[in-house]
Amino acid sequence: METDKILELYKRLAPIYEEIYGEEQRRKYWVISSQVGEKVADAGCGVGLVFEVVSAYVVCLDISLDMLAQAKAKRGELGELVVADFWRPPFRERSFDTVLFLSSVEPELYERAYETWRDVARRAVFELRGEWRIFEHRN
């Protein structure tokens, strides 16, 4: 999908996202929360539900300013908001213990996303439609 179409979709979805997907997404964060480490990137973080569940330093990364505007209210002292495309992570090597892709990447793109983030995060956690996959390397 083209970026401008994605942004238009998220503009309409941002105000109602939590009402529609909030409970489901919070469960996903809860399932993985004890395994993420101290520094986490949430790639495609949406409205920032990660801040409500994960007790770590979290960078909430999304391409949509509308989604991040919703996330801003949830951000605590242990977090940041970054406007960026997760296919082009704007971070230095080894910035994170874990990058989360919860409901943000189709399974056929997991390996590509992992390779994109491999030097930035030690672990990549993917979930879509109840299917989980974790990529991990030791450096």
Residue frames as qw, qx, qy, qz and C-alpha x, y, z in Angstrom:
[[0.000, 0.891, 0.454, 0.000, 0.00, 0.00, 0.00],
 [0.376, 0.584, -0.033, 0.719, 1.28, 3.46, -0.84],
 [0.330, -0.129, -0.510, 0.784, 2.42, 5.65, 2.04],
 [0.227, -0.105, 0.004, -0.968, -0.16, 8.38, 1.41],
 [0.661, -0.271, -0.513, -0.476, -2.97, 5.80, 1.47],
 [0.609, -0.220, -0.662, 0.378, -1.62, 4.33, 4.71],
 [0.149, -0.031, -0.336, 0.929, -1.43, 7.76, 6.29],
 [0.436, -0.199, -0.223, -0.849, -5.00, 8.56, 5.25],
 [0.707, -0.275, -0.636, -0.145, -6.21, 5.25, 6.70],
 [0.521, -0.202, -0.577, 0.596, -4.42, 5.89, 10.00],
 [0.072, -0.152, 0.098, -0.981, -5.76, 9.44, 10.15],
 [0.627, -0.282, -0.313, -0.655, -9.30, 8.03, 10.14],
 [0.787, -0.197, -0.582, 0.049, -8.43, 5.11, 12.41],
 [0.325, 0.261, -0.532, 0.737, -6.40, 6.95, 15.10],
 [0.367, -0.327, 0.250, -0.834, -9.37, 8.38, 17.07],
 [0.859, -0.149, 0.026, -0.489, -11.13, 5.00, 17.28],
 [0.560, 0.391, -0.727, 0.071, -8.19, 2.56, 17.22],
 [0.045, -0.245, 0.804, -0.539, -8.14, 1.91, 20.94],
 [0.670, 0.057, 0.316, -0.670, -11.89, 1.26, 21.05],
 [0.852, 0.324, -0.260, -0.318, -11.63, -1.29, 18.24],
 [0.796, 0.307, -0.487, 0.189, -8.27, -2.96, 18.90],
 [0.172, -0.727, 0.453, -0.486, -7.23, -1.88, 22.41],
 [0.815, -0.359, 0.366, -0.269, -8.05, -5.02, 24.36],
 [0.954, 0.275, 0.022, 0.118, -6.52, -7.33, 21.74],
 [0.490, 0.684, -0.322, 0.434, -3.31, -5.29, 21.45],
 [0.375, -0.692, 0.449, -0.423, -2.85, -4.95, 25.22],
 [0.950, -0.169, 0.246, -0.096, -3.01, -8.77, 25.51],
 [0.827, 0.463, -0.123, 0.294, -0.26, -9.09, 22.91],
 [0.138, 0.744, -0.416, 0.504, 2.00, -6.68, 24.79],
 [0.674, -0.528, 0.373, -0.358, 1.28, -8.49, 28.04],
 [0.995, 0.084, 0.039, 0.030, 2.24, -11.87, 26.52],
 [0.747, 0.426, -0.161, 0.485, 5.69, -10.63, 25.50],
 [0.154, -0.925, 0.106, -0.332, 6.31, -7.97, 28.19],
 [0.727, -0.621, 0.288, 0.060, 8.51, -10.09, 30.46],
 [0.848, 0.043, 0.345, 0.399, 10.86, -10.98, 27.59],
 [0.437, 0.864, 0.139, 0.209, 11.65, -7.61, 26.00],
 [0.643, 0.069, -0.174, 0.743, 14.62, -6.36, 28.01],
 [0.261, -0.581, -0.302, 0.710, 15.35, -2.83, 29.18],
 [0.120, 0.490, -0.222, -0.834, 15.26, -0.94, 25.87],
 [0.464, 0.391, 0.793, 0.060, 12.45, -1.59, 23.40],
 [0.176, 0.213, -0.339, -0.899, 11.42, -0.19, 20.04],
 [0.491, 0.430, 0.714, -0.253, 7.79, -0.68, 19.06],
 [0.073, -0.155, 0.578, 0.798, 7.76, -0.53, 15.26],
 [0.330, -0.339, -0.613, -0.632, 4.35, 0.56, 14.09],
 [0.122, -0.106, -0.752, 0.639, 3.30, 1.38, 17.65],
 [0.186, -0.624, -0.657, -0.380, 0.00, 2.98, 16.72],
 [0.315, -0.806, -0.132, -0.484, -1.64, 4.76, 19.66],
 [0.115, 0.576, -0.607, 0.535, 1.06, 3.76, 22.16],
 [0.852, -0.396, -0.118, -0.320, -0.64, 0.97, 24.08],
 [0.767, 0.184, -0.460, 0.408, 2.86, -0.39, 24.68],
 [0.064, 0.476, -0.401, 0.780, 3.37, 2.36, 27.25],
 [0.681, -0.403, 0.090, -0.605, 0.49, 0.98, 29.35],
 [0.984, -0.115, -0.073, -0.111, 1.85, -2.57, 29.51],
 [0.826, 0.247, -0.253, 0.440, 5.62, -2.79, 29.00],
 [0.478, -0.867, 0.059, 0.127, 7.79, -1.72, 31.93],
 [0.725, -0.048, 0.247, 0.641, 10.90, -0.74, 30.00],
 [0.004, 0.586, -0.179, -0.790, 12.34, 2.23, 28.17],
 [0.555, 0.463, 0.677, 0.140, 10.21, 2.26, 25.01],
 [0.045, 0.348, -0.322, -0.879, 10.59, 4.14, 21.77],
 [0.529, 0.535, 0.617, -0.232, 7.23, 4.24, 20.05],
 [0.112, -0.306, 0.545, 0.773, 7.91, 4.48, 16.31],
 [0.479, 0.568, 0.664, -0.087, 5.16, 5.11, 13.78],
 [0.311, 0.198, 0.457, 0.810, 4.84, 6.71, 10.36],
 [0.144, -0.703, -0.547, -0.430, 1.55, 8.36, 11.35],
 [0.061, 0.251, -0.330, 0.908, 1.51, 11.65, 13.24],
 [0.618, -0.356, -0.175, -0.679, -2.16, 11.03, 13.97],
 [0.857, -0.230, -0.457, 0.053, -1.39, 7.74, 15.73],
 [0.538, 0.072, -0.434, 0.719, 1.52, 9.29, 17.64],
 [0.220, -0.427, 0.080, -0.873, -0.71, 12.16, 18.76],
 [0.811, -0.397, -0.231, -0.362, -2.86, 9.54, 20.51],
 [0.836, -0.049, -0.410, 0.361, 0.26, 7.86, 21.93],
 [0.208, 0.518, -0.296, 0.775, 1.57, 11.11, 23.41],
 [0.566, -0.553, 0.096, -0.604, -0.94, 10.99, 26.29],
 [0.965, -0.230, -0.115, -0.047, 0.20, 7.46, 27.24],
 [0.651, 0.433, -0.383, 0.492, 3.93, 8.14, 27.14],
 [0.642, -0.747, -0.119, 0.126, 5.47, 8.20, 30.58],
 [0.226, -0.870, 0.401, 0.177, 8.94, 9.10, 31.73],
 [0.526, -0.291, 0.747, 0.282, 10.34, 5.93, 30.19],
 [0.596, 0.453, 0.634, 0.194, 9.49, 6.58, 26.61],
 [0.021, -0.450, 0.287, 0.845, 9.84, 8.53, 23.44],
 [0.654, 0.604, 0.416, -0.185, 7.84, 9.05, 20.27],
 [0.242, -0.400, 0.565, 0.680, 9.54, 8.91, 16.87],
 [0.676, 0.608, 0.144, -0.390, 7.97, 9.66, 13.51],
 [0.002, 0.533, -0.758, -0.375, 9.62, 7.31, 11.01],
 [0.854, 0.227, -0.311, -0.348, 9.08, 4.46, 8.59],
 [0.750, -0.467, 0.466, -0.048, 10.14, 1.24, 10.31],
 [0.895, 0.357, 0.135, 0.229, 11.66, 0.05, 7.04],
 [0.460, 0.609, -0.216, 0.608, 14.27, 2.78, 7.60],
 [0.634, -0.668, -0.326, 0.214, 15.06, 2.68, 11.33],
 [0.211, 0.854, -0.153, 0.451, 16.69, 5.96, 12.39],
 [0.685, -0.695, 0.205, -0.078, 18.78, 4.44, 15.18],
 [0.111, 0.688, -0.717, 0.018, 22.38, 3.46, 15.81],
 [0.669, 0.099, -0.737, -0.010, 23.56, -0.12, 16.03],
 [0.477, -0.189, -0.765, 0.389, 22.66, -1.95, 19.25],
 [0.201, -0.348, 0.110, -0.909, 20.21, 0.73, 20.38],
 [0.731, -0.238, 0.080, -0.634, 17.60, -1.78, 21.60],
 [0.378, -0.194, 0.892, -0.153, 17.28, -5.14, 23.25],
 [0.351, 0.375, 0.856, 0.053, 14.06, -5.84, 21.35],
 [0.264, 0.126, -0.264, -0.919, 12.04, -4.45, 18.49],
 [0.410, 0.323, 0.790, -0.323, 8.34, -5.34, 18.48],
 [0.260, 0.061, -0.543, -0.797, 6.28, -5.77, 15.33],
 [0.226, 0.296, 0.861, -0.346, 2.85, -6.54, 16.77],
 [0.428, 0.683, 0.577, -0.132, 0.21, -6.51, 14.03],
 [0.100, 0.847, -0.144, -0.502, 2.44, -4.35, 11.84],
 [0.137, 0.524, -0.729, -0.418, 4.12, -6.75, 9.37],
 [0.910, 0.168, -0.114, -0.363, 2.79, -9.58, 7.24],
 [0.846, -0.343, 0.397, 0.094, 4.50, -12.97, 7.88],
 [0.824, 0.419, 0.173, 0.340, 6.08, -13.10, 4.43],
 [0.267, 0.828, -0.165, 0.464, 7.99, -9.91, 5.35],
 [0.725, -0.687, 0.041, 0.038, 9.25, -11.02, 8.79],
 [0.825, -0.106, 0.145, 0.535, 12.72, -11.98, 7.58],
 [0.373, 0.612, 0.144, 0.682, 13.10, -8.75, 5.61],
 [0.336, -0.865, -0.026, -0.372, 12.05, -6.69, 8.64],
 [0.831, -0.504, 0.072, 0.223, 14.42, -8.66, 10.87],
 [0.723, 0.176, 0.138, 0.654, 17.32, -8.04, 8.49],
 [0.103, 0.785, 0.119, 0.599, 16.45, -4.32, 8.43],
 [0.473, -0.799, 0.114, -0.353, 16.61, -4.14, 12.25],
 [0.931, -0.057, -0.282, 0.225, 19.24, -6.82, 12.90],
 [0.529, 0.248, -0.310, 0.750, 22.02, -4.38, 13.79],
 [0.218, -0.533, 0.068, -0.815, 19.69, -2.08, 15.74],
 [0.713, -0.386, 0.275, -0.517, 18.02, -4.62, 18.06],
 [0.128, -0.359, 0.923, -0.052, 19.27, -7.94, 19.39],
 [0.235, 0.277, 0.927, -0.093, 15.80, -9.52, 19.16],
 [0.346, 0.016, -0.302, -0.888, 12.81, -8.98, 16.87],
 [0.266, 0.251, 0.870, -0.331, 9.36, -10.16, 17.95],
 [0.293, -0.003, -0.501, -0.815, 6.64, -10.53, 15.35],
 [0.264, 0.320, 0.846, -0.336, 2.95, -11.26, 15.82],
 [0.383, 0.122, -0.309, -0.862, 0.07, -11.22, 13.38],
 [0.765, -0.091, -0.311, -0.556, -3.31, -12.90, 13.78],
 [0.855, -0.422, 0.206, -0.222, -2.13, -14.95, 16.76],
 [0.924, 0.206, -0.082, 0.312, 1.02, -16.29, 15.09],
 [0.343, -0.894, 0.257, 0.131, 4.27, -15.38, 16.88],
 [0.863, 0.309, -0.100, 0.388, 7.84, -15.50, 15.65],
 [0.380, -0.886, 0.197, 0.177, 11.02, -14.39, 17.38],
 [0.746, 0.507, -0.195, 0.384, 14.36, -13.76, 15.71],
 [0.509, -0.842, 0.163, 0.075, 17.36, -13.39, 17.97],
 [0.760, 0.433, -0.274, 0.400, 21.10, -13.01, 17.56],
 [0.647, -0.690, -0.032, 0.323, 23.95, -12.51, 19.95],
 [0.509, 0.722, -0.125, 0.452, 26.53, -9.82, 19.28]]
